[in-house]
Amino acid sequence: MNSDVTMNGIADNQRALTRALAEVKAVLADFAARREGAPVEAVPEPNTEPEPSSPSALDALCGTFGLSPFERVVLVLCAGMELDAAFAGLCAAGHDAPHPTFGLALAAFPDAHWSALTPDAPLRHWRMIELRDATSLTTSPLHIDERILHYLTGLPSFDEQLSGFVHPLDPVEDELVPSHHAIVEEAAQVWAERTGGALPVLQLCGDASAEKRAVAAGIGARLGLTPAVMAAHTLPQTPHEFDVLVRLWEREAILGGRALALDAGTLDAGEHGVLPAYVDALIERLRTPLIVLTPRRRRTLRRAMITFRIEKPKASEQRTVWVQSLGETAPSLNGQIDRLAAQFNLSTPAIRAACAHARAAGAAEDAGEHLWNACRLQARPRLDDLARRIPLTASWADLVLPEQQLRTLRTIALHARHRMRVYETWGFARKSARGLGVSALFTGQSGTGKTMAAEVLARELHLDLYRIDLSSVVSKYIGETEKNLRRVFDAAEEGGAILLFDEADALFGKRTEIKDSHDRYANIEVSYLLQRMEAYRGLAILTTNLKDALDDAFQRRIRFIVSFPFPDAALRARIWQRIFPEETPTQGLDETRLARLTVTGGHIRNIAMNAAFFAADADEPVRMRHVARAARQEYAKLDKPLTDAEIRQWT
């Protein structure tokens, strides 16, 4: 049927509705006149103007929903109560009540049939009219639904009862990149070629939320449908309310020529419970155009579903969006645009937002830096909810390690920086898609510099560093660990952040003989983590204090392994030389003597900071005696004796 927007001219429709109202008024007047002593107002002759060439809204509605002539009359009778003040008097004259009822309609109009009153009949099934008193079918006042009334009068509108569930999905034709345009055309063709029966459900899978909505809007626009979106978590979870929502939406889709995009982004395809059950029920029941937006493919028992995978724009497409968004400044930023497209995996709206943020940030000569930082800000929100971002304060000068370890760390930075050039431009990705992620394992005792090294790499690469708390990721429930890991990696993909999995031996223990299902799923969890690390476009770092606890097979799948040794006396002396900030007043500190303390860099930092507090309290520079006092306290915390050899001749 015609939608509100494509309805015939308002004037023609108004004349047709006026004619229908006049016909019903005439019948009511005749019925009232036959009642003894009933006063009857003069009723004008029915309109004799010629019928319009195209169907009126009333005719279209009756034809689409299958209303009988009697049901049509009841609908017009109820509409007349809202549009013509004379109807109240005619109803009162007809049955002593100033409102329409089924009893009045059955008595006054020809072709009356009782079946029009049943809940399954169109008037009540599609909630076109409402019974104000459900205790009596024949005497209850009848009220026309507001959305139906607006439709009959030719006014474009949206059902207010759906406003808390369904929202417009704005057309975004200019935000569709070529790969998404192709999906829009293919999906639209599926619906366009359907000749009978319910349309198949179109399922758009993937983690690119903005892109899925843009494609859904594009499909609707391509077929002349007005797209709208409903979040799955807003679905009612009681049978009656759910049934009402389904009927109201199907009615709205028919009246307004609309397609629904059901956003199930917060639900996992394998999730069970009341809400996912209602999501599946909606997919099975809805017979109007439906597009499901979901991270992972959902399966139904009976409904035909056609699935399309929606990814973020390709790197080349993102580059084009960058150039278009930057406009006349793009030529001067060609090199930076290549870096941005290689490092960040952003949607079209996110790229445009980053450009706007960078333009507002400052001078043109710093445009490249502003763009990079704006991209980091765009990529942060999802990951900030799942992991802790570590402030980047350490530099290469703060990292005291043997030369071999430093060379390996610089090589890691080199791989992360030039990954896309080697993989994409130089073709290594086309040879094999496996093992393209940059992964590293840092091993060594606590305090030997593993986290600091990750900080240094993140600062070198101008990327965010996120620490993943494995205690919140690993779950005893089967499948939950993979789900948690997937959320982390999916969120991190957008900005290619550096992920730091601390104490990875909690997950990466040596594989044991499989004795039950828990052993088998534990190995699956580890395999899944390794798989995601290998596919991750950023840098993933695992740290452990117990390298020997890791399975050799796992170590072979990690590209870099860096052992952080317990610092010897020479390294400890270098750490002591750098541990106090330049602003800290010191006097008489001997790094050679301080290096006798057999502790790691992390403990040295604790001792230095405590010594500074002791000196500040005494209002004097940091001296050896302050360090000795702080060292005793740190050793006591470690339950470790402090020998005379370590602090001899300190004071």
C-alpha positions as a printed Julia matrix, in Angstrom:
651×3 Matrix{Float64}:
   0.0     0.0    0.0
   1.03    3.61  -0.36
   2.95    5.09   2.54
   2.24    8.44   4.18
   4.82   10.09   1.97
   3.61    8.62  -1.33
  -0.1     9.02  -0.61
  -2.28   10.7   -3.23
  -2.78   14.44  -2.99
  -4.02   15.7    0.35
  -6.92   17.58  -1.24
  -8.2    14.5   -3.11
  -7.83   12.39   0.0
  -9.7    14.95   2.09
 -12.6    14.96  -0.36
 -12.78   11.16  -0.31
 -12.76   11.06   3.5
 -15.41   13.78   3.68
 -17.6    11.75   1.33
 -17.22    8.62   3.48
 -18.07   10.58   6.63
 -21.15   12.04   4.99
 -22.38    8.61   3.96
 -22.07    7.28   7.52
 -23.77   10.4    8.9
 -26.68    9.87   6.54
 -27.17    6.28   7.7
 -26.96    7.35  11.35
 -29.53   10.08  10.75
 -31.96    7.64   9.13
 -31.5     5.19  12.0
 -32.12    7.91  14.6
 -35.22    9.11  12.74
 -36.75    5.67  13.01
 -36.48    5.79  16.76
 -39.67    7.16  18.28
 -39.22   10.68  19.57
 -35.52   10.91  18.83
 -34.44   14.41  17.78
 -32.52   14.41  14.52
 -30.27   17.15  13.21
 -30.38   18.04   9.55
 -27.74   16.16   7.65
 -26.34   17.5    4.38
 -26.65   15.47   1.22
 -23.73   13.13   0.55
 -20.91   14.59  -1.55
 -21.53   13.97  -5.24
 -18.08   15.03  -6.52
 -16.4    12.52  -8.87
 -14.18    9.85  -7.32
 -10.45   10.66  -7.38
  -8.35    8.72  -9.85
  -6.07    7.18  -7.17
  -7.25    5.28  -4.07
  -7.81    7.29  -0.94
  -6.03    6.47   2.32
  -9.24    4.88   3.55
  -9.53    2.65   0.48
  -5.83    1.73   0.65
  -6.07    0.83   4.34
  -9.24   -1.26   3.88
  -7.75   -3.12   0.94
  -4.41   -3.83   2.6
  -5.77   -5.0    5.93
  -8.82   -6.77   4.46
 -11.61   -4.77   6.13
 -15.15   -5.77   5.19
 -17.69   -3.06   4.21
 -19.13   -3.19   7.72
 -15.68   -2.89   9.35
 -14.97    0.05   7.08
 -18.15    1.75   8.3
 -17.19    1.16  11.96
 -13.77    2.72  11.32
 -15.28    5.77   9.62
 -17.82    6.07  12.44
 -15.0     6.24  15.0
 -13.03    8.7   12.83
 -16.11   10.9   12.58
 -16.19   11.31  16.36
 -12.77   13.01  16.14
 -13.35   14.99  12.94
 -17.0    16.09  13.01
 -18.82   17.43  16.09
 -22.19   16.32  14.66
 -21.34   12.65  15.2
 -21.76   12.82  18.99
 -25.34   14.07  18.63
 -26.19   11.46  16.01
 -24.79    8.68  18.22
 -26.82    9.97  21.18
 -29.95   10.09  19.05
 -29.3     6.57  17.84
 -28.74    4.82  21.2
 -28.77    7.4   23.98
 -24.97    7.57  24.34
 -22.77   10.29  22.76
 -20.19    7.86  21.44
 -20.03    5.01  18.92
 -20.34    1.38  20.04
 -20.42   -1.96  18.35
 -24.06   -2.22  19.44
 -24.94    0.96  17.56
 -23.05   -0.17  14.46
 -24.71   -3.6   14.47
 -28.14   -2.01  14.71
 -27.7     0.93  12.34
 -25.63   -0.26   9.39
 -26.28   -2.88   6.72
 -24.06   -5.92   6.19
 -23.32   -5.98   9.92
 -21.6    -9.14  11.18
 -20.62  -10.2   14.67
 -17.21  -11.47  13.57
 -16.04   -7.85  13.21
 -15.98   -7.7   17.02
 -13.56  -10.59  17.52
  -9.95  -10.01  18.62
  -8.63  -11.66  15.46
 -10.66   -9.46  13.12
  -8.67   -6.61  11.49
 -10.11   -3.76  13.55
  -8.94   -5.2   16.85
  -6.02   -7.31  15.67
  -4.33   -4.29  14.13
  -5.48   -2.11  17.02
  -7.27    0.34  14.74
  -9.96    0.88  17.33
  -9.89    0.57  21.09
 -12.56   -0.73  23.44
 -12.68    1.7   26.35
 -14.58   -0.81  28.52
 -13.38   -4.37  27.95
 -16.2    -5.83  30.03
 -18.79   -5.29  27.29
 -18.3    -5.72  23.58
 -21.52   -4.06  22.45
 -21.8    -1.12  24.85
 -18.14   -0.16  25.31
 -17.24    3.24  23.79
 -15.09    2.84  20.68
 -12.06    5.06  20.06
  -9.99    5.25  16.87
  -6.23    4.86  17.22
  -4.41    8.17  16.74
  -1.98    6.77  14.17
  -4.85    5.41  12.08
  -6.66    8.73  12.27
  -3.59   10.62  11.03
  -3.19    8.15   8.22
  -6.82    8.53   7.1
  -6.47   12.32   7.0
  -3.32   12.04   4.88
  -0.94   13.48   7.47
   2.54   11.93   7.63
   3.23   10.75  11.18
   4.86    8.06  13.29
   3.1     5.94  15.89
   3.75    7.59  19.24
   3.35    4.23  20.99
   6.56    3.09  19.29
   8.6     6.18  20.11
  10.34    4.59  23.08
  11.34    1.52  21.09
  11.97    2.59  17.51
  13.99    5.54  16.24
  14.62    6.93  12.76
  17.72    5.71  10.98
  19.04    8.69   9.09
  20.13    8.15   5.48
  23.92    8.17   5.18
  24.44    7.7    1.45
  27.55    9.9    1.48
  29.14    7.74   4.2
  29.01    4.48   2.24
  32.35    3.41   0.84
  32.45    1.31  -2.37
  32.64   -2.06  -0.59
  29.52   -1.17   1.43
  27.73    0.18  -1.64
  28.22   -3.24  -3.24
  26.62   -4.97  -0.24
  23.69   -2.54  -0.33
  23.05   -3.35  -3.99
  23.3    -7.11  -3.44
  21.05   -7.1   -0.37
  18.47   -4.81  -2.0
  18.36   -7.13  -4.98
  17.48  -10.04  -2.69
  14.35   -8.24  -1.54
  13.53   -6.74  -4.93
  13.46  -10.16  -6.62
  11.17  -11.72  -4.0
   7.8   -12.36  -5.63
   5.78  -14.1   -2.92
   5.7   -14.94   0.76
   7.53  -13.19   3.56
  10.78  -11.46   2.74
  13.9   -13.23   4.0
  15.61  -11.55   6.94
  18.8    -9.71   6.0
  21.48  -10.23   8.62
  24.43   -7.83   8.82
  27.21   -9.36  10.94
  30.39   -7.9   12.3
  31.67   -5.5   14.93
  31.49   -2.4   12.73
  28.38   -0.9   14.36
  28.3     2.41  12.5
  28.89    0.68   9.17
  26.1    -1.84   9.77
  23.63    0.96  10.45
  24.8     2.85   7.39
  24.36   -0.23   5.19
  20.9    -0.89   6.68
  19.9     2.7    5.93
  21.28    2.32   2.41
  19.26   -0.85   1.77
  16.07    0.88   2.87
  16.74    3.95   0.75
  17.61    1.79  -2.26
  14.13    0.19  -2.11
  12.21    3.34  -1.23
  11.66    2.25   2.38
  12.03    4.53   5.38
  14.54    2.83   7.72
  14.17    2.76  11.5
  16.22    1.07  14.22
  15.24   -0.76  17.41
  17.73   -1.76  20.1
  17.2    -5.38  21.1
  17.55   -4.63  24.82
  14.41   -2.45  24.69
  12.16   -5.35  23.68
   9.36   -6.03  26.18
   9.88   -9.29  28.04
   6.29  -10.19  28.81
   4.16  -12.03  26.21
   1.34   -9.47  26.05
   3.56   -6.41  25.73
   5.77   -8.17  23.19
   2.73   -9.14  21.1
   1.44   -5.56  21.16
   4.8    -4.2   20.03
   5.04   -6.67  17.14
   1.55   -5.77  15.88
   2.12   -2.04  16.24
   5.39   -2.2   14.34
   3.98   -4.36  11.53
   1.12   -1.9   11.21
   3.53    1.03  11.18
   5.78   -0.66   8.61
   2.79   -1.14   6.3
   1.32    2.32   6.79
   4.6     4.2    6.56
   6.52    2.02   4.11
   9.22    1.29   6.67
  11.96   -1.28   7.23
  13.2    -2.22  10.7
  16.84   -2.63  11.67
  17.0    -4.69  14.87
  20.27   -3.86  16.61
  21.3    -6.92  18.62
  24.8    -5.58  19.18
  24.67   -6.07  22.95
  23.64   -9.72  22.63
  25.9   -12.64  21.89
  24.66  -15.13  19.31
  25.08  -17.99  21.77
  23.57  -16.17  24.72
  20.56  -17.7   26.44
  17.82  -16.18  28.55
  14.55  -14.31  28.32
  15.73  -11.39  26.18
  17.54  -13.42  23.48
  14.45  -15.64  23.28
  12.31  -12.6   22.5
  14.85  -11.45  19.92
  14.55  -14.81  18.19
  10.75  -14.63  18.48
  10.7   -11.22  16.81
  12.85  -12.5   13.95
  10.55  -15.5   13.48
   7.27  -13.57  13.68
   7.86  -10.29  11.89
   6.72  -10.4    8.27
   7.56   -6.85   7.31
  11.08   -5.91   6.04
  13.61   -6.78   8.75
  17.38   -6.31   8.94
  19.23   -7.77  11.93
  22.45   -6.09  13.06
  24.51   -8.49  15.13
  28.18   -9.04  16.01
  27.99  -12.75  15.27
  25.65  -14.74  13.1
  22.32  -15.71  14.63
  20.43  -18.79  13.53
  16.68  -19.32  13.45
  14.65  -22.5   13.28
  12.28  -21.64  10.45
  12.89  -18.13   9.08
  15.02  -17.71   5.98
  18.01  -15.44   6.72
  20.61  -14.14   4.29
  23.83  -13.02   5.96
  26.3   -10.34   4.91
  29.57   -9.65   6.69
  30.15   -5.94   7.31
  33.7    -4.83   8.02
  35.2    -1.43   8.61
  36.19    0.3    5.36
  39.33   -1.13   3.81
  42.58    0.74   4.41
  42.45    2.18   0.88
  38.84    3.28   1.41
  39.7     4.85   4.75
  42.49    6.73   3.02
  39.99    8.1    0.51
  37.71    9.21   3.34
  40.67   10.91   5.03
  41.48   12.81   1.84
  37.85   13.84   1.32
  37.44   14.92   4.94
  40.66   16.93   5.05
  39.85   18.73   1.81
  42.46   21.24   0.65
  44.88   20.36   3.47
  45.11   16.71   2.36
  48.0    17.1   -0.15
  50.31   18.48   2.52
  49.51   15.52   4.8
  49.92   12.63   2.37
  52.51   10.8    4.45
  50.54   11.25   7.65
  47.33   10.04   5.96
  49.1     6.83   4.98
  50.18    6.29   8.6
  46.67    7.0    9.89
  45.02    4.6    7.45
  47.59    1.93   8.31
  47.37    2.24  12.08
  43.74    3.09  12.85
  40.69    1.15  11.75
  38.01    3.84  11.95
  34.53    4.2   10.55
  33.64    7.06   8.2
  31.9     9.07  10.97
  34.88    8.52  13.28
  37.32    9.75  10.6
  35.24   12.87  10.04
  34.99   13.46  13.78
  38.77   13.1   14.11
  39.31   15.65  11.34
  36.92   18.09  13.0
  38.65   17.56  16.35
  42.08   18.13  14.8
  40.94   21.32  13.04
  39.67   22.67  16.35
  42.85   21.69  18.17
  45.36   24.12  16.74
  47.83   25.31  14.16
  48.17   23.84  10.68
  51.87   23.07  11.18
  50.89   20.6   13.92
  48.01   19.11  11.93
  49.63   15.69  11.64
  50.13   15.36  15.39
  46.63   16.66  16.11
  45.13   14.13  13.69
  47.03   11.26  15.29
  45.92   12.23  18.79
  42.35   12.76  17.6
  42.34    9.21  16.24
  43.54    7.88  19.57
  40.67    9.69  21.27
  38.16    8.24  18.79
  39.42    4.72  19.47
  39.5     4.94  23.27
  35.88    4.82  24.5
  35.14    1.13  23.88
  38.44   -0.07  25.32
  38.32    2.25  28.33
  35.31    0.26  29.54
  37.19   -3.06  29.36
  40.78   -2.35  30.43
  42.91    0.18  32.28
  44.86    2.69  30.23
  48.39    3.19  31.57
  49.86    6.75  31.54
  53.0     6.86  29.41
  55.8     8.46  31.41
  58.82    6.19  30.78
  61.29    6.73  27.95
  64.24    4.81  26.54
  66.51    6.72  28.94
  64.61    5.26  31.9
  64.95    1.68  30.69
  68.06    0.02  32.12
  68.59   -3.35  30.4
  71.39   -5.28  28.73
  72.04   -4.26  25.12
  70.6    -7.45  23.65
  67.2    -6.86  25.27
  67.19   -3.22  24.17
  67.9    -4.25  20.57
  64.98   -6.68  20.66
  62.64   -4.02  22.02
  63.66   -1.62  19.26
  63.02   -4.36  16.73
  59.52   -4.82  18.14
  58.88   -1.1   17.65
  60.21   -1.35  14.11
  57.83   -4.23  13.28
  54.85   -2.4   14.73
  55.69    0.83  12.89
  56.18   -0.68   9.42
  53.72   -3.56   9.67
  51.27   -2.32   7.05
  53.96   -1.43   4.5
  55.51   -4.9    4.66
  52.21   -6.78   4.82
  50.06   -4.8    2.43
  52.26   -2.68   0.15
  55.02   -5.28  -0.16
  52.58   -8.17  -0.39
  53.45  -10.44   2.54
  49.78  -10.56   3.61
  48.84  -12.07   0.25
  51.31  -14.89   0.75
  49.76  -15.93   4.06
  47.2   -14.39   6.4
  48.58  -16.29   9.4
  50.91  -14.82  11.98
  50.62  -11.19  10.85
  50.07   -9.82  14.34
  53.02   -8.51  16.33
  53.15  -10.42  19.59
  55.73  -10.39  22.35
  56.35  -12.27  25.57
  58.18  -10.46  28.4
  59.56  -12.79  31.05
  61.31  -12.02  34.31
  60.84  -11.38  37.98
  58.51   -8.7   39.24
  60.14   -5.29  39.11
  62.61   -6.05  36.31
  61.05   -3.55  33.9
  58.47   -5.49  31.87
  55.67   -2.96  32.26
  58.09   -0.06  31.82
  59.28   -1.57  28.54
  55.68   -1.73  27.34
  55.28    1.93  28.3
  58.42    2.84  26.35
  57.15    1.02  23.24
  53.76    2.72  23.44
  55.38    6.13  23.82
  57.75    5.43  20.95
  54.85    4.45  18.68
  52.5     7.2   19.96
  49.87    4.63  20.89
  47.77    3.94  23.96
  48.79    1.15  26.34
  46.1    -0.89  28.07
  46.69   -3.36  30.86
  44.35   -6.36  30.73
  43.49   -7.83  34.1
  43.35  -11.55  33.41
  41.52  -12.16  36.68
  38.54  -10.32  35.19
  38.89  -12.05  31.81
  39.37  -15.69  32.74
  36.11  -17.33  33.78
  35.29  -20.75  35.16
  32.22  -20.86  32.92
  32.77  -22.56  29.58
  32.97  -20.09  26.72
  33.02  -16.96  28.88
  36.79  -16.46  28.7
  36.76  -16.42  24.89
  33.82  -14.01  24.95
  35.7   -11.64  27.28
  38.86  -11.84  25.2
  36.87  -11.19  22.04
  35.41   -8.01  23.53
  38.88   -6.75  24.39
  40.42   -7.45  20.98
  37.39   -6.19  19.06
  37.46   -2.93  21.0
  41.22   -2.56  20.55
  41.16   -3.15  16.78
  39.84    0.32  16.12
  42.94    2.09  17.35
  45.59   -0.62  17.25
  46.4     0.03  20.91
  49.12   -1.93  22.67
  47.59   -4.62  24.87
  49.5    -5.75  27.95
  48.35   -9.06  29.44
  49.96   -9.16  32.86
  50.8   -12.48  34.55
  49.9   -14.48  31.48
  50.99  -17.72  33.13
  47.55  -17.65  34.81
  46.18  -18.55  31.41
  49.21  -19.94  29.61
  50.11  -22.85  31.86
  51.54  -26.05  30.43
  48.86  -28.09  28.78
  47.9   -31.12  30.71
  46.4   -34.37  29.62
  42.74  -33.9   28.8
  40.77  -35.72  31.47
  37.46  -33.87  31.27
  35.66  -31.09  29.43
  37.24  -28.37  31.58
  40.75  -29.38  30.49
  39.66  -29.36  26.86
  38.07  -25.91  27.11
  41.09  -24.52  28.97
  43.23  -25.4   25.95
  40.62  -23.87  23.65
  40.83  -20.61  25.6
  44.6   -20.43  25.15
  44.34  -21.29  21.47
  41.75  -18.57  21.0
  43.99  -15.96  22.65
  46.94  -16.95  20.46
  44.72  -16.85  17.38
  43.51  -13.33  18.17
  47.04  -12.17  18.94
  48.22  -13.45  15.57
  45.38  -11.62  13.79
  45.52   -8.42  15.86
  46.57   -5.36  13.88
  48.3    -3.85  16.91
  50.93   -5.08  19.36
  49.98   -7.6   22.06
  52.38   -8.21  24.94
  52.21  -11.03  27.48
  54.17  -10.83  30.72
  55.02  -13.64  33.08
  57.25  -14.25  36.07
  57.48  -17.95  35.25
  58.67  -18.59  31.72
  59.17  -22.27  32.47
  55.43  -22.58  33.16
  54.64  -21.83  29.51
  54.11  -24.57  26.99
  56.84  -24.68  24.3
  54.19  -24.84  21.57
  52.74  -21.54  22.77
  56.14  -19.89  22.82
  56.72  -20.87  19.18
  53.63  -18.89  18.15
  54.88  -15.69  19.78
  57.11  -13.58  17.54
  59.35  -11.98  20.17
  60.46  -13.25  23.57
  62.37  -10.82  25.78
  63.91  -12.04  29.04
  64.25   -9.32  31.66
  67.13  -10.46  33.89
  67.58   -9.73  37.55
  69.88   -6.66  37.38
  73.5    -7.25  38.3
  75.52   -4.71  40.29
  76.45   -2.7   37.18
  72.83   -2.44  36.04
  71.69   -1.58  39.55
  74.24    1.23  39.69
  72.88    2.63  36.42
  69.35    2.45  37.8
  70.41    4.35  40.93
  72.06    7.0   38.76
  68.72    7.69  37.04
  66.18    6.98  39.76
  66.02   10.43  41.39
  64.39   13.24  39.34
  66.58   16.24  38.57
  64.49   18.38  40.91
  65.18   16.13  43.92
  67.98   17.53  46.14
  70.56   14.85  46.97
  73.84   14.88  48.82
  76.59   12.29  49.1
  74.78    9.45  47.31
  77.18    6.74  46.15
  75.64    4.63  43.36
  78.32    1.97  43.73
  77.4     1.39  47.35
  73.69    1.62  46.63
  74.11   -1.06  43.97
  74.98   -3.54  46.72
  71.25   -3.78  47.46
  70.25   -6.95  45.62
  66.8    -5.86  44.5
  65.08   -5.22  41.18
  64.44   -1.85  39.6
  60.89   -1.77  40.91
  62.1    -2.12  44.48
  64.84    0.44  43.88
  62.16    2.92  42.87
  60.22    2.21  46.06
  63.34    2.7   48.19
  64.22    5.96  46.42
  60.74    7.38  46.85
  60.56    6.45  50.54
  64.02    7.96  51.09
  62.79   11.19  49.51
  59.87   11.32  51.96
  62.21   10.74  54.91
  64.47   13.56  53.67
  61.53   15.9   53.09
  60.32   15.27  56.63
  63.78   16.16  57.96
  63.91   19.2   55.64
  67.22   18.18  54.12
  68.6    16.63  50.9
  68.36   12.9   50.33
  71.38   11.28  51.93
  72.67    7.72  52.29
  71.12    7.37  55.74
  67.68    8.14  54.34
  68.17    5.47  51.69
  69.35    3.0   54.36
  66.22    3.62  56.4
  64.02    3.19  53.31
  65.92    0.03  52.33
  65.3    -1.56  55.74
  61.6    -0.87  55.34
  61.49   -2.34  51.82
  63.41   -5.44  52.88
  61.06   -5.94  55.8
  58.14   -5.79  53.38
  59.84   -8.48  51.31
  60.55  -10.51  54.43
  64.19  -10.43  53.41
  67.17   -9.76  55.71
  69.3    -6.68  55.02
  72.93   -7.67  55.53
  75.76   -5.51  56.87
  77.65   -6.11  53.63
  74.93   -4.35  51.69
  74.82   -1.14  53.76
  78.38   -1.05  55.2
  79.88    2.47  55.36
  76.61    4.15  54.24
  76.52    6.62  57.12
